Amino acid sequence: MINPWSSSQYFDYEKLIKEFGIEKPDDYFDYFMFRRKLIFGQRGLDYLEYAIKNKMKFNAMTGLMPSGHMHLGNKLTIDQIIYFQSLGAEVYIAVADLESYATRGISFERAREIAINEYIVNYISMGLKPCKIYFQSENFDTQSLAFILSNGTNMNELKAIYGLNDSSSMLHVNSPIIQAADVLHTQMRHLGGPRPTVVPVGVDQDPHIRLMRDLAKRLRIYSVKSDHGKISVFIKGTESPEKYIDNAMEELSASSYECTPNYEYRAIYIKNSKEEERIKIDMILANLEGGFNEYAFVEPSATFQKLETGLKGGKMSSSVPDSLISLNDSPADATKKIKHAVTGGKQTVEEQRKLGGNPDICPVFELYKYHSNDDKYVTRVYEECIGGVRMCGQCKSEAGENISKFLKNLSEKKDESFRKIDDYLIKRSS
């Protein structure tokens, strides 16, 4: 079972794809994390592609836990957010201060301090443009939507998804609902209405993604189904379906679809539709529904990124300080940590020259693979390692220089980034 609260690392990504129905990304996005298969899976990314191709508005959403240092593993998510922002996404970032208060006993004042100094200033320094960053404790939309969403699930479902049991704390029960509200509230009417919304995550967060996608479907009135390439629309609920069917047929006819109603079975059959038009039809109906249903959400999309390995092995985590590089580390501290990192090298220089190293299990090589935009450079490092040309000491020294340069550049931008904070933080909603 994938557990979002575990500190374990996941390596068998092919098995995860097979067992949990995660789909592989196509070649639509020309971005290094896709090219290098660092983003190994996705759910619903075709909605995002449709929005971009058709110049529709879309959202990119993530969150941060204000409980420790932002490190290179956290950076990967913001790298994606910045990329999607460059494609036109409206960006939302939730500061999970309710969760940090409940799980770590961190006061809201301290959470704000950590969020700004450890995370948000670094986001801005990395190149994030003005967006909507909010604190859960101050966001009425998230809190009220979590209440609505809690009525759409039950303990049996949460037990099946998360492995919860009768002794599980109420925090573990409530946490997934709040996270779903964080993502889905970005599509509420006063924020722009139904839109494709992408959430970059590690695979350990897939249980949350599955739940929020299911909750989004349950709150919709129009349900678009495909059967052997033919599209049908079904009207959920107990109200008389006539007005919903008639309104939908009017909207679909305006887009040249030939529709046949079946009031008895609460359905619309679209004669001249094709499988590839499913998203277009769903977006037409989502926008129609958004006019009278505040909770007409488009199922959120997700990208799944491989988790960066800590310098000492295992998952890069704030709980093992020597195994991570904080974005607030000094260049000297970062270099020292890299120098003492484990590698995929052999026991001796002679053996390394003869047999080559194994960059596929090397945390130091990941510093190149995950944090360099130069594909040719990363490929050269990889080939020199397996060919026995590159020694681990040389690789650590070079990686240390690269990361130090990045950290120095980040540090030099921070004063200016602090002055821009008000352009990013949204005020308390009520």
KEKE-464169 format. One record per residue (C-alpha): residue in three letters; x, y, z. Coordinates in pm, whole numbers, plus 50000, padded with zeros to 5 digits. Each point is the difference from the previous one (the first is absolute). Layout:
REM residues N
ALAXYZ/...
REM end
This chain:
REM residues 430
MET500005000050000/ILE501215035249917/ASN500015020450318/PRO500245038249983/TRP501145001350363/SER502864975549963/SER503685009349971/SER500834969849783/GLN501385003149649/TYR498374985449688/PHE502164985749726/ASP497874975649798/TYR498135026249801/GLU498954975549727/LYS498284978850262/LEU498235030650140/ILE498765009149652/LYS498624965149951/GLU498444994750343/PHE498475034450054/GLY498905008249644/ILE502355029649965/GLU500525009349635/LYS503305009249837/PRO500345035549861/ASP500065004949624/ASP502545022149821/TYR497885031649999/PHE501985019450261/ASP503555009349899/TYR501475003850347/PHE503064983350148/MET498054982050273/PHE497844983449735/ARG502914993349763/ARG502064982950270/LYS497004980150131/LEU500305017250338/ILE496275004949954/PHE499184963349954/GLY496205000350022/GLN496875021049986/ARG496255000550051/GLY497755021049778/LEU502795019749834/ASP498054999249672/TYR497725027050147/LEU503005022650047/GLU501214993449647/TYR496515008049868/ALA499935033050190/ILE503415010649868/LYS499234990049640/ASN496705018950009/LYS501375030450188/MET497724993650299/LYS500765011350351/PHE501384973650236/ASN501414997850352/ALA503144985650155/MET499804992650371/THR502334988250274/GLY500505003650372/LEU502745002450256/MET500304986850355/PRO501515027850216/SER501904977350237/GLY503594998349879/HIS502555010749743/MET499235001449629/HIS502434976349834/LEU500934988949649/GLY497324972950004/ASN497335026850062/LYS501495021049720/LEU498864975149733/THR496345008050057/ILE500565037549970/ASP502094994449688/GLN496884984549847/ILE497715027350130/ILE502265026549844/TYR499984980649672/PHE496204997549992/GLN499775036950093/SER502135007649692/LEU497364981649793/GLY497245022350139/ALA498884983050321/GLU498475019950282/VAL501964988050302/TYR498634992850349/ILE502184989550293/ALA498554989250335/VAL501975004050321/ALA498844970250206/ASP500165017750335/LEU496934981650130/GLU501764966949942/SER503315011650147/TYR498155012550309/ALA498214966950042/THR502904976649924/ARG503065019250118/GLY498545024250255/ILE501305029849801/SER498205032550077/PHE498415019349716/GLU502445028750057/ARG503004976849978/ALA498524982549696/ARG499735033749821/GLU503635007750082/ILE501214966249870/ALA497845001849688/ILE501335034149900/ASN503664996150096/GLU500564963749903/TYR497694996249703/ILE498275029749843/VAL503075022349975/ASN501854971249833/TYR497084994449759/ILE500215036449893/SER503794998449970/MET499664968949782/GLY497855019649754/LEU496404995050110/LYS497895029149872/PRO497235016250210/CYS497344974750090/LYS497504991750275/ILE501644986950318/TYR497724995650300/PHE499994985350351/GLN497454972550070/SER499095015650335/GLU498995032249824/ASN498164985649702/PHE496274996850052/ASP499504984549655/THR502224970450087/GLN498484995350344/SER496395001549882/LEU500644977849697/ALA501674974050223/PHE496724998650194/ILE498064994049676/LEU502484973949874/SER499884980650327/ASN496384991949917/GLY501164983449677/THR502054972350157/ASN499934975850292/MET502314980650229/ASN499864968149793/GLU501385018749699/LEU502725017150204/LYS500984966650153/ALA500294984749653/ILE502075028749857/TYR502265007750295/GLY499994968550208/LEU498395018750289/ASN498464980250284/ASP497815006350303/SER502965012950200/SER501085025349737/SER499995035950119/MET497405024649878/LEU502885020049853/HIS500674972049751/VAL496294999349920/ASN499765037649944/SER503345006349829/PRO499104985049659/ILE496725019449994/ILE501775032950068/GLN502574992849730/ALA497214992349753/ALA498365033150092/ASP503315018249944/VAL500124987549643/LEU496325001049905/HIS499195034150148/THR502165015949728/GLN497154992149759/MET497245017150199/ARG497885024849807/HIS501465031950150/LEU503514987849916/GLY499244993449635/GLY497844968850001/PRO500734965149869/ARG503484996449851/PRO502554972749938/THR502285000350303/VAL503374982550026/VAL501594989350329/PRO503674988849986/VAL500664973950271/GLY502164971050102/VAL498404966049960/ASP499534998050378/GLN497245026049957/ASP498004979249749/PRO497394989550262/HIS499135036950042/ILE499775004549622/ARG497694970149956/LEU497715012150276/MET499725035949874/ARG499324988249644/ASP497204977650127/LEU498555028150212/ALA500025023549702/LYS498014974649795/ARG497454994950278/LEU499205037050022/ARG499285003249627/ILE496484998149858/TYR501094992149644/SER501964967749963/VAL501644994349662/LYS500564963649902/SER501604983649699/ASP498884966049869/HIS501794985949695/GLY500865035149886/LYS496495014250040/ILE499385027050258/SER496995000550230/VAL499105024350275/PHE498174989650316/ILE498275022750249/LYS500604991150364/GLY497845008550297/THR496344996750089/GLU498635031649840/SER497984997849681/PRO502554998249716/GLU498085019449736/LYS501555034250053/TYR503504985550024/ILE499554979749683/ASP498475028749806/ASN502685024850106/ALA502784975749919/MET498564992049659/GLU499815037049919/GLU503675004850091/LEU501134969049814/SER497935008549692/ALA501725033949987/SER503244980349955/SER498434979849715/TYR499314968350199/GLU496904979749909/CYS498314990050323/THR497204976050086/PRO498405003450345/ASN498754971450215/TYR498135015750288/GLU499064966950155/TYR503614988550029/ARG501285035350080/ALA502324998849701/ILE501095017849683/TYR501454979949712/ILE502345019149768/LYS499814985149651/ASN502955016549826/SER502514998950284/LYS503374982650015/GLU502084987750292/GLU502555027949955/GLU497215025750051/ARG499194987950351/ILE502055027550166/LYS498505027149780/ILE496484988450085/ASP500804997350370/MET501435035450003/ILE496945013949820/LEU497754984350263/ALA502265009350293/ASN499845036649898/LEU496224997549960/GLU499664983250338/GLY502275025450165/GLY497255025649952/PHE497674982650244/ASN502184975250193/GLU502715016050214/TYR501704966050020/ALA500194991549630/PHE503654990050013/VAL502124985249723/GLU501904969950133/PRO503495012650086/SER502964986849805/ALA503244988550156/THR503604994649901/PHE501994974750202/GLN503685007450044/LYS502634975850118/LEU501105007850353/GLU503555012950026/THR502294977850205/GLY501605014450311/LEU503785003950006/LYS500184971650253/GLY497504978649811/GLY496234996550046/LYS497495028049955/MET501345035650023/SER498305012150316/SER500325028150255/SER500184973350270/VAL503534990949881/PRO501835033849973/ASP503304985449873/SER498154982449719/LEU498565031349844/ILE501125033349865/SER497875028450128/LEU499445029449770/ASN501165021450293/ASP503254980450044/SER503225018849938/PRO502024988849697/ALA502674986950240/ASP497504978850195/ALA498524986049680/THR503444991049866/LYS500854982350326/LYS496804979449991/ILE500594989849640/LYS503584990050082/HIS498684975050258/ALA497144986649786/VAL499674963449908/THR500504991949630/GLY499504973249741/GLY503744995749963/LYS502204969750053/GLN502194992750303/THR503295010449834/VAL501125023649725/GLU501434970649805/GLU496714981350014/GLN498115031449900/ARG502245005449695/LYS499584963649898/LEU496274994850065/GLY498605035350016/GLY497595014050256/ASN496244996750030/PRO498425034749964/ASP496504985050011/ILE500324994550377/CYS502215030350073/PRO498635029750201/VAL502865021749871/PHE499074993549637/GLU496445009950087/LEU501325034950078/TYR500815002149629/LYS496934981749873/TYR497465019050211/HIS501545034650008/SER501725006949668/ASN498135013049696/ASP502734988349761/ASP499084965849859/LYS503344995349821/TYR501955007650317/VAL497984975150206/THR500414973249732/ARG503765005749991/VAL500294996350379/TYR497974967849983/GLU502084984749721/GLU503325009850160/CYS498874983450323/ILE498974966649850/GLY503065000849773/GLY502405002550291/VAL501295034049887/ARG498475020050284/MET500964993450363/CYS497695006750295/GLY502295026350153/GLN500015019749676/CYS496234996949970/LYS499405011750358/SER502315029849951/GLU498275010449678/ALA496514994850143/GLY501035020250305/GLU501065028849776/ASN496734998849806/ILE497774999450309/SER502105026650173/LYS499615022949701/PHE496224994650008/LEU499795007150373/LYS502165031149970/ASN497805013549720/LEU496894992750207/SER501435017650305/GLU500865031149800/LYS496385003649888/LYS498374996150341/ASP499975036450109/GLU498175009649684/SER497674969950038/PHE499025010950353/ARG498915033649860/LYS497664982249756/ILE498184978450259/ASP496805020949996/ASP499594993149628/TYR499574963050080/LEU498164996550333/ILE496225002849980/LYS498115014950292/ARG497784981150241/SER496704989749838/SER496745000750190/
REM end
